[in-house]
Amino acid sequence: MIKIVYDIGIYRKTLNDLIKEDDIVVEIGSHVGGSTRIIAEKTRKGRVIAVDKSPQAYEAMKKLQMEYPNLEFIQGDVRLQETLKKVHDHIGSCDVLAVDLGGGHHPDTTFKVYFIWSSTLKPRTSIIRNRGLLDFANSSKMEEDISSDMGWLESSSHGGVPPRLKEFKLWSEKLY
């Protein structure tokens, strides 16, 4: 299942509803940990891997890690291969992928990051917080029935990373 939301309250409620206590959750765009706290609380028997590149995230996540031993933080740019490789080498796959990159900004980058990370980690469930993607999905009328049952796009992710994605020039198919 893939859920797309924009409102932060709906995002956090959806996280709380979807996550099981023993899940492995990868959170992309943790920032200072508002949603991370909800995830870590819910997964006391599981794990949370939070990823963010912002300087504000580092200090906030260090404090949060003292409260939640099931929380691991990786400071890195989610558009870079080495960041995904660190997470992939660490856990291999995840149950839930939570993507919150800028909320309403850059739906193209948010979708590309989601696509690459979900194709690699193959989550059961994904939740993406992005206004542009939500607007696109709600404004679309489908003429064909192509869909996936999992939290990643099973029907189109087997081909690896398209070679001409400029934002992902460092990505490698070695992760698949």
C-alpha positions as CSV (number, residue, x, y, z in Angstrom):
1,M,0.0,0.0,0.0
2,I,1.2,3.5,-0.8
3,K,-0.4,6.5,0.9
4,I,0.0,10.1,-0.2
5,V,-0.9,12.9,2.2
6,Y,0.0,16.6,2.8
7,D,-1.3,17.7,6.1
8,I,1.2,17.0,8.9
9,G,-1.5,15.9,11.3
10,I,-2.9,13.4,8.8
11,Y,0.7,12.2,8.0
12,R,1.4,11.6,11.7
13,K,-1.9,9.9,12.4
14,T,-1.4,7.7,9.3
15,L,2.1,6.7,10.5
16,N,0.6,5.8,13.9
17,D,-2.2,3.7,12.3
18,L,0.1,1.9,9.8
19,I,3.1,1.0,11.9
20,K,3.3,-2.2,13.9
21,E,5.4,-2.5,17.1
22,D,8.0,-4.8,15.6
23,D,8.3,-3.0,12.2
24,I,11.5,-1.7,10.7
25,V,10.8,1.8,9.5
26,V,13.0,4.0,7.3
27,E,12.1,7.7,7.6
28,I,13.4,9.9,4.9
29,G,13.4,13.6,5.9
30,S,13.3,13.3,9.7
31,H,14.4,16.9,10.3
32,V,14.2,17.6,14.0
33,G,12.1,14.5,14.8
34,G,8.5,15.5,15.3
35,S,7.3,12.4,13.3
36,T,10.3,10.4,14.4
37,R,9.2,10.4,18.0
38,I,5.8,8.9,16.9
39,I,7.5,6.2,14.9
40,A,10.1,5.4,17.6
41,E,7.3,5.2,20.2
42,K,5.2,2.9,18.1
43,T,8.2,0.5,17.1
44,R,9.5,-0.2,20.6
45,K,10.2,-3.9,19.5
46,G,11.3,-2.8,16.0
47,R,13.7,-0.3,14.6
48,V,13.7,3.2,13.1
49,I,16.3,4.4,10.7
50,A,15.9,8.2,10.3
51,V,17.7,10.0,7.5
52,D,18.2,13.7,7.0
53,K,21.0,16.0,5.8
54,S,20.0,19.2,7.7
55,P,22.4,20.5,10.4
56,Q,19.4,20.9,12.7
57,A,18.6,17.2,12.5
58,Y,21.9,16.0,13.9
59,E,21.6,17.6,17.4
60,A,17.8,16.9,17.7
61,M,18.3,13.2,16.7
62,K,21.2,12.7,19.1
63,K,18.8,13.7,22.0
64,L,16.0,11.6,20.6
65,Q,18.3,8.5,20.4
66,M,19.0,8.7,24.1
67,E,15.2,8.3,24.7
68,Y,14.7,5.7,22.1
69,P,17.3,2.9,21.8
70,N,15.5,1.5,18.7
71,L,16.3,4.8,16.8
72,E,19.3,5.1,14.5
73,F,20.1,8.3,12.7
74,I,22.1,8.6,9.5
75,Q,23.0,12.1,8.4
76,G,23.1,12.2,4.6
77,D,21.6,13.4,1.4
78,V,18.9,10.9,0.3
79,R,19.6,11.7,-3.3
80,L,23.1,10.2,-3.1
81,Q,24.0,6.6,-3.6
82,E,26.2,6.4,-0.5
83,T,23.3,7.3,1.8
84,L,21.0,4.6,0.4
85,K,23.9,2.1,0.4
86,K,24.5,2.8,4.2
87,V,20.8,2.2,5.0
88,H,20.6,-0.9,2.6
89,D,23.8,-2.4,4.0
90,H,22.5,-1.8,7.5
91,I,19.0,-3.3,7.2
92,G,18.5,-4.8,3.7
93,S,14.8,-4.1,3.6
94,C,12.1,-2.4,5.6
95,D,8.4,-2.8,6.5
96,V,7.5,0.9,6.2
97,L,9.1,3.7,4.2
98,A,8.1,7.2,5.3
99,V,9.0,10.0,3.0
100,D,8.7,13.7,4.0
101,L,10.9,15.9,1.8
102,G,9.8,19.5,1.9
103,G,6.1,18.8,2.2
104,G,4.8,20.7,-0.8
105,H,8.0,21.4,-2.7
106,H,9.6,19.5,-5.5
107,P,7.2,16.6,-6.2
108,D,9.5,15.4,-8.9
109,T,12.5,15.0,-6.6
110,T,10.3,13.5,-3.9
111,F,8.9,10.9,-6.3
112,K,12.3,10.0,-7.7
113,V,13.7,9.6,-4.2
114,Y,10.6,7.5,-3.2
115,F,10.9,5.4,-6.3
116,I,14.6,4.6,-5.9
117,W,14.5,3.9,-2.1
118,S,11.3,1.9,-2.3
119,S,12.6,-0.2,-5.3
120,T,15.7,-1.0,-3.2
121,L,14.1,-1.5,0.3
122,K,10.8,-3.0,-0.9
123,P,8.6,-1.9,1.9
124,R,5.2,-3.4,2.8
125,T,3.8,0.1,3.1
126,S,4.9,3.6,2.1
127,I,3.6,7.0,3.1
128,I,4.7,10.1,1.2
129,R,4.0,13.6,2.4
130,N,4.0,16.0,-0.5
131,R,1.3,18.4,-1.7
132,G,2.3,18.3,-5.4
133,L,2.0,14.5,-5.5
134,L,-1.3,14.5,-3.7
135,D,-2.7,17.1,-6.1
136,F,-1.4,15.1,-9.0
137,A,-3.0,11.9,-7.8
138,N,-6.3,13.5,-6.9
139,S,-6.5,15.4,-10.2
140,S,-5.8,12.3,-12.3
141,K,-8.2,10.0,-14.1
142,M,-6.7,6.6,-15.0
143,E,-7.2,5.1,-18.4
144,E,-5.4,1.9,-17.6
145,D,-5.4,-0.4,-14.6
146,I,-1.7,-0.8,-13.5
147,S,-1.3,-1.0,-9.8
148,S,0.9,-2.5,-7.1
149,D,-0.2,-4.2,-3.9
150,M,2.9,-3.4,-1.9
151,G,4.5,-0.2,-0.7
152,W,6.7,0.0,-3.8
153,L,5.9,0.0,-7.5
154,E,6.3,-3.7,-8.3
155,S,5.1,-3.2,-11.9
156,S,7.9,-0.8,-12.9
157,S,10.8,-1.1,-10.5
158,H,12.6,-4.2,-11.8
159,G,14.5,-2.3,-14.5
160,G,16.8,-0.5,-12.0
161,V,17.6,3.2,-12.0
162,P,17.0,5.0,-15.3
163,P,20.5,6.1,-16.5
164,R,19.6,9.7,-17.4
165,L,18.3,10.9,-14.1
166,K,20.6,13.9,-13.5
167,E,19.7,14.1,-9.8
168,F,20.8,10.5,-9.3
169,K,23.9,10.4,-11.4
170,L,25.8,8.6,-8.6
171,W,23.2,5.8,-8.1
172,S,24.2,2.3,-8.8
173,E,22.2,-0.8,-9.8
174,K,24.6,-2.7,-7.4
175,L,22.0,-2.1,-4.7
176,Y,19.3,-4.2,-6.4
